[in-house]
Amino acid sequence: MEITKSKHFTADRAWGAKTIATMNGITTRLHWTDTPYQWHINDGEEVFVVLDGSVKMLYRQNGQEQAEILEAGDIFFASIGTEHVAHPIGEARILVVEKAGSV
């Protein structure tokens, strides 16, 4: 049993993470960041939950670049093959659920 106070979590580098759980090949990780990630396509599905802060999520759908501002409590689901990149607006804390070892 463990309790994590996400609003107080920080990492020593952008996108640093704490693994909350690994269950049946799926990881749940808490990330802290203040800089953008990189454009990528996961090798599985991804659930991206903004816990604190705001994130501009850019993604490509049908060859068109789209953007959406995600606030605390908002959830982004990336299906297999969804190219995307997260740009935090200031500091953000994000819960990511994905296949273990995914990019």
Buried (B, 14 or more C-beta within 10 A) or exposed (E): EEEEEBEEBEBEEBBBBBEBEEEEEBBBBBBBBBEBBEEBEBEBBBBBBBBBBBBBBBBBEEEEEEEEEBEBEBEBEBEEEBBBBBBBEEBBBBBBBBBEEBE
